[in-house]
């Protein structure tokens, strides 16, 4: 009998253990929902492991992509990347194949910068059903819009970007977004490789970053909330193309 506790909500299973200070999540289907709950999952480094079923993230990839596909990719030098760099998040939209070298580079660039979320929250997803990737971005501190043809200064609060390309190219765009924002708090969507977008913002310029930082320190007597991530747009494909760009008047 498993020593874990399980909760199922839709197609997501949450895995708990009395000795853990975290929750683990994975995608489930009817064909293996009993099997995943029949064993005890233990923490092995930053991942979950069971002697019978192996590592949870690899188990999930084999269930969704097939044993043969996983073996082929593994033999070609690919590893299973946790797109949000959370080894306990084994949902299929958070897992994809990436070369070992790219995985290491991602850890030293994209993953490292994403952890600094008080100013900006960027997330990566792969929709297994549609085959498209998404980058979602919440600019907690608004980004300065660098968009051709803007007649007035504008700032961006939110962006969803859709991709139909290699994962490596999506990561390159994520690096550009993160580096541009780190350098001068700008966002330049026209230089990216997305095939569709949903971008929201407002006319005007952000307050000085020093003022924002003082505000989120909480010394003003108010509670401050900022986003850590934003969920992807479900079932987004080119058949329901958005090309949404809206700037509010403030």
DAFENNOR-V624159 format. One record per residue. N is the residue number from 0. OMEGA is omega in whole degrees, -180 to 180 (999 if undefined). BURIAL is b if it has 24 or more other ideal C-beta (glycine too) atoms within 12 Angstrom, else e. Layout:
((N	OMEGA	BURIAL) (N	OMEGA	BURIAL))
This chain:
((0	-177	e) (1	175	e) (2	177	e) (3	169	b) (4	-175	e) (5	173	b) (6	-178	e) (7	178	e) (8	-176	e) (9	-180	e) (10	179	e) (11	175	b) (12	176	b) (13	-177	b) (14	-177	b) (15	174	b) (16	-177	e) (17	-177	e) (18	-179	e) (19	172	e) (20	-179	e) (21	172	e) (22	175	e) (23	-179	b) (24	178	b) (25	174	b) (26	179	b) (27	172	b) (28	-178	e) (29	-175	e) (30	177	e) (31	-177	e) (32	178	e) (33	-178	e) (34	-177	b) (35	179	b) (36	-175	b) (37	-176	e) (38	176	b) (39	177	b) (40	-179	b) (41	178	b) (42	177	e) (43	-172	e) (44	179	e) (45	-177	e) (46	174	b) (47	-173	b) (48	171	b) (49	-175	b) (50	-178	e) (51	-172	e) (52	179	b) (53	178	b) (54	-175	b) (55	-177	b) (56	178	b) (57	176	b) (58	-180	b) (59	-180	b) (60	179	b) (61	180	b) (62	-175	b) (63	-179	b) (64	180	b) (65	-180	e) (66	-177	e) (67	179	e) (68	180	e) (69	-180	b) (70	179	e) (71	-179	e) (72	178	b) (73	179	e) (74	-180	e) (75	176	e) (76	180	e) (77	174	b) (78	176	b) (79	-179	b) (80	168	b) (81	-170	b) (82	178	b) (83	178	b) (84	177	b) (85	-177	b) (86	179	b) (87	178	b) (88	-177	b) (89	171	b) (90	-172	b) (91	179	b) (92	178	b) (93	-176	b) (94	174	b) (95	180	b) (96	179	b) (97	179	b) (98	-178	e) (99	-180	e) (100	179	e) (101	179	b) (102	178	b) (103	179	e) (104	178	e) (105	-180	b) (106	-178	b) (107	-177	e) (108	-175	b) (109	-177	b) (110	-178	b) (111	-179	e) (112	-179	b) (113	-178	b) (114	179	e) (115	-166	e) (116	-177	b) (117	-180	e) (118	-173	b) (119	177	b) (120	180	b) (121	-179	b) (122	180	b) (123	180	b) (124	170	b) (125	178	b) (126	-177	b) (127	-175	b) (128	-177	e) (129	-177	b) (130	-179	e) (131	172	b) (132	171	b) (133	164	b) (134	174	b) (135	-177	b) (136	168	b) (137	175	b) (138	178	b) (139	167	b) (140	-170	b) (141	178	b) (142	176	b) (143	-177	b) (144	172	b) (145	-174	b) (146	-178	b) (147	176	e) (148	177	e) (149	-177	e) (150	180	e) (151	176	e) (152	-180	e) (153	179	b) (154	-176	b) (155	180	b) (156	-168	b) (157	177	b) (158	170	b) (159	-179	b) (160	-178	b) (161	-176	b) (162	172	b) (163	-175	e) (164	178	e) (165	178	e) (166	-180	b) (167	179	b) (168	175	e) (169	179	b) (170	177	b) (171	177	b) (172	178	b) (173	178	b) (174	-179	b) (175	180	b) (176	-178	b) (177	-180	b) (178	177	e) (179	-179	b) (180	179	b) (181	-176	b) (182	-174	e) (183	176	e) (184	179	b) (185	175	b) (186	-173	b) (187	-173	b) (188	-178	b) (189	179	e) (190	-178	e) (191	-174	b) (192	179	b) (193	179	b) (194	175	b) (195	-174	b) (196	171	b) (197	-174	b) (198	179	b) (199	178	b) (200	-178	b) (201	173	b) (202	-179	e) (203	180	e) (204	179	e) (205	172	b) (206	177	e) (207	-178	e) (208	179	b) (209	179	e) (210	178	e) (211	-180	e) (212	178	e) (213	-179	e) (214	-176	b) (215	174	e) (216	174	e) (217	-178	e) (218	-178	e) (219	178	e) (220	179	e) (221	175	e) (222	-178	e) (223	177	e) (224	171	e) (225	-174	b) (226	171	e) (227	178	e) (228	177	b) (229	-179	b) (230	179	e) (231	174	b) (232	-176	b) (233	174	e) (234	-178	e) (235	177	b) (236	179	e) (237	178	e) (238	173	e) (239	-177	e) (240	-175	e) (241	-175	e) (242	-175	e) (243	177	e) (244	-175	e) (245	175	e) (246	-180	b) (247	171	e) (248	179	e) (249	999	e))
